[in-house]
Amino acid sequence: RTYSIGASVPWRIGDWAMRTYPTQKLLHPQLARTGCSKEAADAITALGLDCVNPQPSDRPTIADVLHKLADLS
């Protein structure tokens, strides 16, 4: 069976994340149990939000994403 989620779904998720992130309720509580610091989790979340920026020209390239993730490790 094949399902289509529609082209607007990623933008709805991005919109939700952008509205939710400032209240700090976006991160799952279980993330703390993985050893991920709050600073790293915040940086990853901010990077993810950059990736769903409504303005495509403002999104990071995959190379930028990889560099930022490498800097976190």
C-alpha positions in Angstrom: 0.0 0.0 0.0 1.3 3.5 -0.8 0.4 6.6 1.1 0.9 10.2 0.1 1.3 12.7 2.8 1.1 15.7 0.5 3.5 18.5 -0.2 2.3 20.7 2.6 3.0 18.4 5.4 6.7 19.2 5.8 5.9 22.9 6.0 3.2 22.2 8.6 5.8 20.4 10.7 8.2 23.2 10.2 5.6 25.8 11.2 4.7 23.7 14.3 8.4 23.4 15.2 9.1 27.1 14.8 6.1 28.0 17.0 7.0 25.4 19.6 10.7 25.8 19.9 10.7 29.1 21.7 8.8 27.5 24.6 11.4 24.8 24.9 8.8 22.0 24.6 10.1 20.7 21.3 12.7 18.4 22.8 11.7 15.0 24.0 12.5 14.4 27.6 14.0 11.0 26.8 16.8 12.8 24.9 18.5 13.6 28.1 19.0 9.9 28.8 21.1 9.5 25.7 23.9 11.6 27.1 23.1 14.5 24.7 23.7 17.8 26.4 21.0 20.5 26.4 23.3 22.7 24.4 23.9 20.1 21.7 20.1 19.3 21.6 19.4 23.0 21.2 22.0 23.3 18.4 20.6 20.3 16.6 17.0 21.7 17.0 18.1 25.1 15.7 19.8 23.5 12.7 16.7 21.5 11.9 14.6 24.7 12.0 17.1 26.3 9.6 16.6 23.3 7.3 12.8 24.0 7.1 13.1 27.7 6.7 10.2 28.9 4.5 12.7 30.8 2.4 14.7 28.2 0.5 17.7 30.5 -0.1 18.0 30.9 3.7 18.3 27.1 4.3 21.8 25.6 4.9 23.4 23.5 2.2 24.0 19.8 3.1 27.7 20.6 3.4 26.9 23.3 6.0 24.7 20.9 7.9 27.4 18.2 7.9 30.0 20.7 9.1 27.7 22.0 11.9 26.9 18.4 13.0 30.6 17.5 12.9 31.4 20.5 15.1 28.9 19.2 17.7 30.7 15.8 18.1 
